Amino acid sequence: MDAHEVVVRRASRSDADLVLSATDLFSTPPTAEWTQDFLDRGSNLLLLAIRDEVPVGMLVAVETSHLGASPDLFVYGICVREDLRNEGIAHQLVDKAVEVAEEAGCSQVWGSMHHGEELGPGSPLSPPGPVTTESTTFTIPIP
């Protein structure tokens, strides 16, 4: 593995200190209590993109279900450190979320996001039309 390679992995209870060190990736800095509670719930997903043993990106999602239907993975937060954007890290996070969703038997990964310049044309979350400042729902079906 290249020393500067980004590794994306699911955070576990043993990663609490790593999560707490990544305050710049969250709109509200995580607390120890929130982190433990979040990581203890099996339906929650926190993916960390790590470079040189430092979190540089994250994706937060939750498994949702409807009566009688396959569960979905709802993504409600993605962030990559500003100086590392446009390097494909968000794409790696989404790819890993799709992998986790598939393993969990989910039928799709979906969410809503604000568009910005950090979305490249190859992003699975790019809108089909021109980029705007409005929110758009994205859906990625699981094969």
C-alpha positions as CSV (number, residue, x, y, z in Angstrom):
1,M,0.0,0.0,0.0
2,D,1.3,3.5,-1.0
3,A,1.9,5.6,2.1
4,H,-0.4,8.3,0.8
5,E,-3.2,5.9,-0.4
6,V,-6.7,6.5,0.9
7,V,-8.3,3.6,2.6
8,V,-12.1,3.6,3.2
9,R,-13.5,1.5,6.0
10,R,-16.5,1.2,8.2
11,A,-15.9,2.8,11.6
12,S,-16.4,0.6,14.6
13,R,-16.5,1.2,18.4
14,S,-12.7,0.8,18.5
15,D,-12.5,3.9,16.2
16,A,-14.1,6.3,18.6
17,D,-10.9,8.3,19.1
18,L,-10.3,8.5,15.3
19,V,-13.9,9.8,14.8
20,L,-13.4,12.4,17.6
21,S,-10.2,13.6,15.9
22,A,-12.1,14.3,12.7
23,T,-14.1,17.3,13.9
24,D,-13.5,19.3,10.7
25,L,-15.4,16.6,8.7
26,F,-18.7,17.1,10.6
27,S,-21.0,20.1,10.6
28,T,-21.4,19.6,14.4
29,P,-18.3,18.1,16.1
30,P,-19.0,14.6,17.3
31,T,-19.0,14.0,21.1
32,A,-17.8,10.8,22.8
33,E,-21.4,10.0,23.8
34,W,-22.8,10.5,20.3
35,T,-20.0,8.5,18.7
36,Q,-20.4,5.5,20.9
37,D,-24.2,5.6,20.6
38,F,-24.0,6.0,16.8
39,L,-21.5,3.2,16.3
40,D,-23.4,0.8,18.6
41,R,-26.5,0.9,16.5
42,G,-26.3,-1.7,13.8
43,S,-28.4,0.2,11.3
44,N,-26.0,3.2,11.4
45,L,-23.1,3.5,9.0
46,L,-20.1,5.7,9.4
47,L,-17.4,5.3,6.7
48,L,-14.0,6.9,7.1
49,A,-11.6,7.7,4.4
50,I,-8.1,7.5,6.0
51,R,-4.8,8.8,4.6
52,D,-1.6,8.5,6.6
53,E,-3.6,7.4,9.6
54,V,-5.7,10.6,9.6
55,P,-9.4,10.8,8.6
56,V,-9.8,12.9,5.5
57,G,-13.3,12.1,4.5
58,M,-16.5,10.6,5.9
59,L,-19.9,9.3,4.9
60,V,-22.8,8.9,7.3
61,A,-25.8,6.8,6.5
62,V,-28.6,4.8,8.1
63,E,-30.4,1.7,7.0
64,T,-34.1,2.3,6.6
65,S,-36.9,-0.1,5.9
66,H,-40.5,-0.1,4.9
67,L,-43.1,-2.7,5.9
68,G,-42.6,-5.7,3.6
69,A,-39.9,-4.1,1.5
70,S,-36.2,-4.5,1.2
71,P,-34.2,-2.0,3.3
72,D,-32.5,1.0,1.8
73,L,-29.4,2.8,2.8
74,F,-30.1,6.5,3.3
75,V,-26.9,8.7,3.0
76,Y,-27.3,12.0,4.9
77,G,-23.7,13.2,5.1
78,I,-20.6,13.2,3.0
79,C,-17.6,15.3,3.5
80,V,-14.0,15.3,2.2
81,R,-11.3,17.6,3.6
82,E,-11.3,20.7,1.4
83,D,-7.6,20.4,0.3
84,L,-8.2,16.8,-0.9
85,R,-11.4,17.3,-3.0
86,N,-11.5,16.3,-6.6
87,E,-9.3,13.3,-5.9
88,G,-12.1,10.7,-6.0
89,I,-12.3,10.3,-2.3
90,A,-16.1,11.0,-2.2
91,H,-16.5,8.5,-5.0
92,Q,-14.6,5.9,-3.0
93,L,-16.9,6.5,0.0
94,V,-20.0,6.1,-2.1
95,D,-18.6,2.9,-3.7
96,K,-18.0,1.5,-0.2
97,A,-21.5,2.5,0.9
98,V,-23.0,0.6,-2.1
99,E,-20.8,-2.4,-1.2
100,V,-22.1,-2.3,2.5
101,A,-25.7,-1.8,1.3
102,E,-25.4,-4.8,-1.0
103,E,-24.0,-7.0,1.7
104,A,-27.0,-5.9,4.0
105,G,-29.5,-6.8,1.4
106,C,-30.5,-3.2,0.6
107,S,-32.3,-2.5,-2.6
108,Q,-30.8,1.0,-3.1
109,V,-28.6,3.8,-1.7
110,W,-30.2,7.1,-1.7
111,G,-30.1,10.6,-0.2
112,S,-30.5,14.3,-0.8
113,M,-27.6,16.7,-1.2
114,H,-26.8,20.2,-2.2
115,H,-24.7,20.5,-5.3
116,G,-21.4,22.2,-5.4
117,E,-18.3,22.4,-7.5
118,E,-16.7,19.5,-5.6
119,L,-18.9,17.1,-7.6
120,G,-17.0,15.9,-10.6
121,P,-18.8,14.7,-13.8
122,G,-17.9,11.1,-13.0
123,S,-19.5,11.2,-9.5
124,P,-22.5,8.8,-9.1
125,L,-24.2,11.7,-7.3
126,S,-23.9,14.2,-10.1
127,P,-27.3,15.5,-11.2
128,P,-28.4,14.6,-14.8
129,G,-28.7,18.2,-15.7
130,P,-26.7,21.4,-15.0
131,V,-25.3,21.8,-11.5
132,T,-27.4,24.1,-9.4
133,T,-27.3,25.3,-5.8
134,E,-30.5,23.5,-5.0
135,S,-31.0,20.1,-3.4
136,T,-31.5,17.0,-5.4
137,T,-32.3,13.4,-4.4
138,F,-29.9,10.7,-5.8
139,T,-30.7,7.0,-6.1
140,I,-28.2,4.2,-6.8
141,P,-29.9,0.9,-7.3
142,I,-28.3,-2.2,-5.9
143,P,-28.1,-5.0,-8.6
